[in-house]
Amino acid sequence: MKFEGRNAVLELLKTDKNIDKILMEKNPQGSLLKIFCETRKTGVRVQFADKKALDRESSEGRHQGVIAYASDYAY
């Protein structure tokens, strides 16, 4: 499952959901830097990419520089 956008990813980090990895724009600044610091605290793997790679991965085109991949809910 993909989570796109700064607020969506930041809220996801506050939950106990299992996050596989986060794809983030290179040289994070502002709220992206805050997300990066939170990922370091939680131990989530971060992979840096350029804007074109994020555009290709984005399903809605509104990634705001960050996409998180989390496991689907297991019933």
Secondary structure per residue as TSV (DSSP state, phi and psi in degrees):
chain	resnum	aa	ss	phi	psi
A	1	M	-	360.0	135.9
A	2	K	E	-103.4	139.8
A	3	F	E	-121.7	121.7
A	4	E	E	-115.2	141.4
A	5	G	S	106.4	152.7
A	6	R	H	-64.7	-49.0
A	7	N	H	-67.0	-40.0
A	8	A	H	-62.2	-43.6
A	9	V	H	-70.5	-40.6
A	10	L	H	-62.8	-41.5
A	11	E	H	-68.5	-35.4
A	12	L	H	-62.3	-38.6
A	13	L	H	-65.2	-23.2
A	14	K	T	-80.6	-13.9
A	15	T	S	-91.3	177.4
A	16	D	-	-98.4	17.0
A	17	K	-	-68.0	145.1
A	18	N	-	-79.9	110.6
A	19	I	E	-98.2	123.3
A	20	D	E	-74.8	-51.7
A	21	K	E	-162.8	165.1
A	22	I	E	-125.6	128.6
A	23	L	E	-99.7	119.8
A	24	M	E	-130.2	147.6
A	25	E	E	-63.6	144.2
A	26	K	S	-63.1	150.7
A	27	N	S	55.0	64.0
A	28	P	-	-64.8	139.8
A	29	Q	-	-138.5	157.3
A	30	G	T	65.6	-129.3
A	31	S	H	-69.7	-23.9
A	32	L	H	-66.4	-36.0
A	33	L	H	-66.5	-36.7
A	34	K	H	-63.4	-42.3
A	35	I	H	-63.6	-42.0
A	36	F	H	-61.1	-42.6
A	37	C	H	-63.1	-39.1
A	38	E	H	-66.0	-37.5
A	39	T	H	-67.0	-34.3
A	40	R	H	-65.8	-36.1
A	41	K	H	-67.8	-39.4
A	42	T	H	-88.1	-14.8
A	43	G	T	82.9	17.0
A	44	V	-	-75.3	139.5
A	45	R	-	-73.1	131.0
A	46	V	E	-114.9	132.7
A	47	Q	E	-120.1	127.3
A	48	F	E	-91.7	143.4
A	49	A	E	-147.5	164.3
A	50	D	-	-85.9	172.4
A	51	K	H	-61.4	-37.0
A	52	K	H	-63.9	-38.8
A	53	A	H	-67.1	-39.5
A	54	L	H	-65.7	-38.8
A	55	D	H	-61.5	-39.5
A	56	R	H	-66.8	-39.1
A	57	E	H	-76.8	-25.0
A	58	S	-	-72.2	132.5
A	59	S	S	-88.1	-25.4
A	60	E	S	-107.2	-14.6
A	61	G	S	80.9	10.6
A	62	R	-	-123.5	56.3
A	63	H	-	-81.5	-22.5
A	64	Q	T	55.9	26.3
A	65	G	T	93.4	3.9
A	66	V	E	-152.2	137.7
A	67	I	E	-135.9	131.8
A	68	A	E	-111.6	142.0
A	69	Y	E	-113.5	119.6
A	70	A	E	-124.2	154.1
A	71	S	-	-69.6	144.1
A	72	D	-	-67.7	157.7
A	73	Y	-	-67.8	129.5
A	74	A	-	-93.8	122.8
A	75	Y	-	-85.1	360.0
